[in-house]
């Protein structure tokens, strides 16, 4: 049995989710192959070493998002045909194809018909389908017409102990110009449109919380989102932007310096930022979706896309007499690694 695993898109060490997952799989006899290129020449050359092609966010293999607008749609379908031919070649060469469905459709909106066709193609040519939660699995069956097709549930593992504790709460607050008695909300993660930062900025701006602060921390992937945050900070001194890559050494200390994590997105799929906040012991305000309810641990839920509902949740979180919320039960990385290894051994 060929046990090497190739990860698509190409593996990046900076991605903690894949770094931790593949470390556990390597310890169980499934080594990660060098960063691959999904081409027939590569498939032929690695056919004796690599046994598994593991997809995570596959839309880049059929979307063509560059160049002239008028050519993007036809070139996307050309890419989709190339993707299909390479998957067929992989099956002919006896690779096993695994797709972890983080969400059914890509975060960034595009041609829904194209994305549906690409996802259905990959699902039907995959040997194993994996989701982190039952809600995502059910959505995949419905949207991709998979019927009763088996989708293995392998929950997203906890980030407990992954990030070093860092500096004291007081030191971090001093750096950000925050007082000891301020209630600090944290929006953490890469700034992209699907995160719905406009919603939390609107709700926080309308809230009656003069002593609160909103820290928005993360690398700017979508420039208009960064501009939106800077404009909100210029208009409201309670908004504190911390834009740019947050080094691993700062992740835990930033959460420890905050009081509540705010996760406004409601597009489906398991949120790594939700898992991170729960892992680091931070209470969470999240959109009321089946995924957040399945994962559990969110202290306050608001109606998706409703700024008024989110404002009410922010103000409720500021109440001093709330009972402690029950923490979520998240598996460890060894537990998740063993579940995935079990799947690959079949």
C-alpha positions in Angstrom: 0.0 0.0 0.0 1.4 3.4 -1.0 1.1 5.6 2.1 2.4 9.0 1.0 -0.1 11.9 1.0 -0.1 14.8 -1.4 -2.0 17.9 -0.2 -3.9 20.2 -2.5 -3.6 23.1 -2.7 0.1 22.8 -2.1 0.9 22.5 1.6 2.0 25.7 3.4 3.8 25.4 6.8 2.2 28.6 7.9 -1.3 26.9 7.9 -1.6 25.5 11.4 -4.5 23.2 10.6 -2.7 21.3 7.9 0.6 21.4 9.7 -0.8 19.7 12.7 -2.9 17.2 10.8 -0.1 16.0 8.6 2.3 15.8 11.6 -0.2 13.3 13.2 -0.6 11.4 10.0 3.1 11.1 9.5 3.5 9.7 13.0 0.9 7.0 11.9 2.8 6.0 8.8 1.3 8.4 6.2 4.2 10.8 5.2 3.5 14.1 3.5 4.8 14.2 0.0 6.8 17.3 -1.2 4.6 20.2 -2.5 3.0 18.7 -5.6 1.7 20.1 -8.9 -1.5 18.4 -10.0 -0.2 17.5 -13.5 -0.2 14.1 -15.3 3.5 14.1 -15.4 3.7 14.5 -11.6 1.1 11.8 -11.2 3.0 9.4 -13.3 6.3 10.2 -11.6 5.0 9.7 -8.1 2.8 6.7 -8.7 5.1 4.4 -6.7 5.5 6.7 -3.7 2.2 8.6 -3.2 -1.0 6.8 -2.5 -3.4 9.6 -1.6 -4.4 12.9 -3.1 -5.9 15.0 -0.3 -8.0 18.1 -1.3 -9.0 20.9 1.0 -10.1 24.0 -0.8 -10.2 22.9 -4.5 -11.8 25.8 -6.3 -8.4 27.1 -7.5 -8.3 24.1 -9.8 -11.3 25.2 -11.8 -11.6 29.0 -11.2 -9.7 31.4 -13.5 -9.8 34.7 -11.7 -7.1 36.6 -13.6 -6.8 38.6 -16.8 -9.6 39.9 -19.0 -13.1 39.6 -17.5 -14.6 38.4 -20.7 -12.2 35.4 -20.8 -12.6 34.3 -17.2 -15.7 32.2 -17.6 -14.5 30.2 -20.7 -11.0 29.7 -19.3 -12.6 28.5 -16.0 -14.4 25.7 -17.9 -11.1 24.8 -19.7 -9.5 24.5 -16.2 -12.4 22.4 -15.0 -11.9 20.0 -18.0 -8.2 19.8 -17.2 -9.0 19.1 -13.6 -11.4 16.3 -14.6 -8.8 14.7 -16.9 -6.2 14.8 -14.1 -8.5 13.2 -11.6 -9.3 10.5 -14.2 -5.6 9.9 -14.7 -5.1 9.7 -10.9 -7.8 7.0 -10.6 -6.3 5.1 -13.5 -2.9 5.2 -11.7 -4.7 3.9 -8.6 -4.3 6.9 -6.4 -7.0 7.3 -3.7 -8.7 10.7 -3.7 -9.8 12.3 -0.4 -11.7 15.5 -0.1 -12.1 17.3 3.3 -15.1 19.5 2.7 -14.5 22.5 4.8 -17.5 24.2 3.2 -19.6 23.2 0.2 -19.0 26.4 -1.8 -16.0 28.7 -1.8 -15.9 31.6 0.6 -15.6 34.2 -2.2 -18.7 34.3 -4.4 -18.3 33.4 -8.0 -20.1 31.5 -10.8 -22.3 29.2 -8.6 -22.9 26.8 -11.5 -19.2 26.4 -12.1 -18.4 25.9 -8.5 -21.3 23.3 -8.2 -20.0 21.4 -11.2 -16.4 21.4 -9.9 -17.5 20.2 -6.5 -19.8 17.5 -7.9 -17.0 16.3 -10.1 -14.5 16.1 -7.3 -17.1 14.4 -4.9 -18.0 11.7 -7.4 -14.4 10.9 -8.2 -13.3 10.9 -4.6 -12.8 7.6 -2.7 -13.4 9.3 0.7 -15.3 12.4 1.6 -14.7 14.0 5.0 -16.4 16.8 6.9 -15.8 18.3 10.3 -19.4 18.4 11.3 -22.8 16.9 10.4 -24.2 20.2 9.1 -21.5 20.5 6.5 -21.9 16.8 5.5 -25.7 17.2 5.1 -25.3 20.4 3.1 -22.8 18.6 0.8 -25.2 15.7 0.2 -28.0 18.1 -0.7 -26.1 20.6 -2.8 -24.0 18.1 -4.7 -26.7 15.4 -5.1 -24.8 12.8 -3.2 -27.9 10.9 -1.9 -26.9 8.6 0.9 -23.2 8.8 0.0 -21.0 8.2 3.1 -19.3 11.3 4.4 -17.0 10.6 7.3 -17.2 13.1 10.2 -13.8 13.9 11.6 -14.2 16.9 14.0 -11.8 19.8 13.9 -9.2 19.3 16.6 -8.5 21.8 19.4 -5.7 24.3 19.4 -5.0 23.8 23.2 -1.3 23.9 23.8 -0.4 24.8 20.1 0.4 28.4 20.7 2.9 29.7 23.4 1.3 31.7 26.2 3.2 34.9 25.3 3.2 38.1 27.4 0.9 39.1 30.2 -2.6 40.4 29.7 -1.5 43.8 31.1 1.5 44.1 28.7 -0.6 43.4 25.7 -3.3 45.8 26.8 -0.7 48.5 27.4 0.6 48.1 23.9 -2.9 48.4 22.4 -3.8 51.4 24.7 -6.5 49.5 26.5 -7.4 50.0 30.2 -7.7 47.1 32.7 -11.5 47.7 33.1 -12.3 47.9 29.4 -14.4 45.1 27.9 -12.5 44.0 24.8 -14.1 42.2 21.9 -11.8 40.4 19.4 -12.3 39.8 15.7 -9.4 37.5 14.8 -8.3 36.1 11.4 -7.5 37.0 7.9 -9.6 39.9 6.6 -11.7 38.6 3.8 -15.2 39.6 2.6 -16.9 36.4 3.7 -15.9 37.2 7.4 -18.7 39.9 7.3 -16.6 42.4 9.2 -19.0 45.1 8.0 -21.7 43.5 10.1 -19.7 43.6 13.4 -18.4 47.2 12.7 -22.0 48.3 12.2 -23.3 46.5 15.3 -20.4 47.7 17.5 -20.7 51.2 16.2 -24.4 51.3 17.2 -23.9 49.6 20.6 -24.3 51.5 23.9 -20.9 50.3 25.2 -18.8 53.5 25.7 -16.1 51.6 27.7 -15.8 48.7 25.3 -13.2 48.2 22.6 -13.2 46.2 19.4 -9.8 44.8 18.3 -9.6 43.6 14.7 -6.5 41.6 14.2 -5.3 39.7 11.1 -3.6 39.8 7.7 -5.4 41.8 5.0 -6.2 39.4 2.2 -9.0 41.7 0.7 -7.8 45.3 0.6 -11.3 46.9 0.8 -11.8 45.0 4.1 -8.7 46.6 5.5 -9.8 50.0 4.3 -13.2 49.4 5.9 -11.6 48.7 9.3 -9.3 51.7 9.1 -12.2 54.0 8.2 -14.2 52.6 11.2 -11.2 53.2 13.5 -10.9 56.8 12.3 -14.6 57.4 13.1 -14.7 55.5 16.4 -11.7 55.4 18.7 -13.1 52.3 20.4 -12.1 50.3 17.2 -8.5 49.2 17.4 -7.0 47.8 14.1 -4.1 45.4 14.4 -3.6 44.7 10.7 -0.9 42.4 9.3 0.2 38.9 9.9 -0.2 37.9 13.6 2.9 35.7 14.5 2.3 32.5 16.3 3.9 33.9 19.4 1.2 36.6 19.6 -1.9 34.5 19.0 -2.5 33.2 22.6 -1.5 36.5 24.3 -3.9 38.5 22.1 -6.8 36.2 23.0 -5.8 36.3 26.7 -5.9 40.1 26.6 -9.4 40.0 25.2 -12.7 39.2 26.9 -15.0 38.0 24.1 -14.4 36.7 20.5 -16.8 37.9 17.9 -17.4 35.7 14.8 -19.9 37.4 12.4 -19.6 35.0 9.4 -22.6 32.8 8.6 -21.6 31.2 5.3 -21.4 27.6 6.6 -18.5 25.3 7.3 -16.5 24.9 10.5 -14.8 28.1 11.5 -11.1 27.7 12.5 -11.4 31.0 14.4 -14.3 29.6 16.5 -12.2 26.5 17.3 -9.2 28.7 18.2 -11.2 31.0 20.5 -12.8 28.0 22.3 -9.4 26.3 22.6 -7.9 29.4 24.2 -10.8 29.8 26.7 -12.4 32.9 25.2 -16.2 33.2 25.3 -17.7 33.6 21.8 -20.4 35.6 20.1 -21.3 33.7 16.8 -24.0 33.7 14.2 -26.7 31.1 14.9 -26.1 28.4 12.3 -26.3 24.7 12.6 -22.5 24.4 12.5 -22.0 26.7 15.5 -24.8 24.9 17.4 -23.2 21.5 16.6 -19.7 22.6 17.6 -21.1 24.1 20.8 -19.4 26.4 23.3 -20.6 29.7 21.8 -21.8 31.9 24.6 -24.1 34.1 22.7 -25.8 33.5 19.3 -27.3 36.2 17.0 -29.4 35.9 13.9 -27.2 35.6 10.8 -26.7 38.9 8.9 -28.7 40.9 11.4 -26.7 43.8 12.8 -29.4 44.6 15.4 -29.3 41.0 16.7 -25.5 41.2 16.9 -25.6 44.5 18.7 -27.9 43.0 21.3 -25.5 40.0 21.7 -22.6 42.4 22.2 -24.5 44.3 24.9 -25.7 41.1 26.6 -22.1 39.8 26.7 -21.2 43.0 28.6 -23.6 42.2 31.4 -21.5 41.4 34.5 -23.9 38.8 36.1 -24.0 36.2 33.4 -23.3 32.6 34.4 -20.3 30.8 33.0 -20.9 29.0 29.7 -20.2 25.3 29.3 -17.0 24.8 27.3 -17.1 22.9 24.1 -15.6 19.4 23.9 -13.0 19.5 21.2 -10.9 16.4 20.2 -7.1 16.6 20.5 -4.9 16.4 17.4 -3.8 12.8 18.1 -7.5 11.9 18.2 -8.2 13.6 14.9 -5.1 12.2 13.4 -6.0 8.6 14.4 -9.5 9.1 12.9 -8.1 10.2 9.6 -5.5 7.4 9.6 -8.2 4.9 10.3 -10.0 6.2 7.2 -6.9 5.9 5.0 -6.1 2.4 6.2 -9.4 1.0 4.9 
